[in-house]
Amino acid sequence: MSLTSVLRTLAARFALQGQPVRLTMVAIFCVTTIGSAHGAEAQKPNVVFFLVDDLGYMDIGANNPETFYETPHVDR
């Protein structure tokens, strides 16, 4: 079974259930797994995800220097 047919099957299954978040997660998983399986040299990722609750765009130092939260590494 080819990767394309697997992705189509998964997409059809999750789309019918009305769960686009699951479809997105499956797609991200497939892309990252395929990318790492092709013998690429292992590297540290250069991406950082911040998962926060109730944080506005003016709450970090990069956007507002007078903020309570100091974010020197994000400010660079």
C-alpha positions, -999 to +999 in steps of 0.1 A: +000+000+000+015+033-010+018+063+013-005+083-009-033+058-005-027+056+033-030+094+036-061+094+014-077+067+035-069+085+068-081+118+053-114+103+043-119+086+076-112+117+097-129+142+074-161+121+076-160+124+114-156+161+112-123+162+131-099+184+111-075+186+141-069+149+140-063+150+103-038+178+108-020+159+135-019+127+113-005+147+084+022+164+106+031+130+120+034+114+085+055+143+071+079+143+100+082+105+100+089+103+063+114+131+065+134+114+093+132+080+076+151+090+045+185+089+062+189+126+068+216+135+092+202+140+127+202+177+138+187+196+167+155+213+156+155+250+151+119+255+159+103+264+193+066+262+200+052+283+229+019+268+243+004+294+266-030+302+279-044+338+281-012+355+268-017+386+246+007+398+220+017+428+242+025+405+272+061+397+261+091+420+260+095+416+222+063+436+216+062+457+248+094+467+266+075+478+297+060+444+303+061+424+335+075+393+318+111+395+306+118+375+275+155+383+265+159+353+242+127+360+223+137+397+220+168+389+200 
